[in-house]
Amino acid sequence: MTERLDENDRQVRPFAAWLQEQARGKTHRELSDALHDLVAKVRATGKKGTLILKVVVEPLDHDGDAMKVTDAIELKLPEHDRPASVAFVDHAGNLTRKDPKQPELPLRRVDDQKAGNA
């Protein structure tokens, strides 16, 4: 196991540098594409969305020097509202567009000629 540095001597590598190398750059590319898609969909819908990166680190050996690093990307894009419609319940319990309580008006044929052109 490698020797740990004193807190004052510690040099933290930037997360962005690690991210560009993770999975040979695939994670960084996928996140970039996902963020671009998310921004476009938020602009189009006016609703919020989320992009989540999950990083899992686990030891590969007993010394603790080799690590297995996996990641998962979760993208939740907002959607446009779906249009609603009005429906009524008929006597059998089924949905219908016609109001069963509304009486139907009798139909009659209307002459095609305009009034006064007889």
C-alpha positions, 0 to 999 in steps of 0.5 A: 500500500502506498504511503499517504501524504500529510494533509498539507502536502496533498495535491488533489487532481481536478475531477475534470481531468479524471473525467476526460480519461474515464472509460477512454473518454467515453464517459466525458463524451456521453455527458457532453452529448447528454447535457446538450440534449438536456438543454435543448429539451428544457428550452423546447418544453420550458420544464426542468430535466436532470443529468446525474453521474454516478461514480463507483470506486472499489478496490481491485487488490488487497494493497488498495493501489488498484481500483475498479472505477465504474460510472453510470449516467442517468438522463431525465429529459422533460417531455411536452404535455400531452393534450387532454380530452373530455370524455363522458361515462355512458350507461355501461361504464365506458368512456365516450366523447358524446355526453349521454345526458345531452339530447340529440338535436334532429338533423335536417337537410339545408338547401345549397342555394343562398337565401334570395336566389330562388 
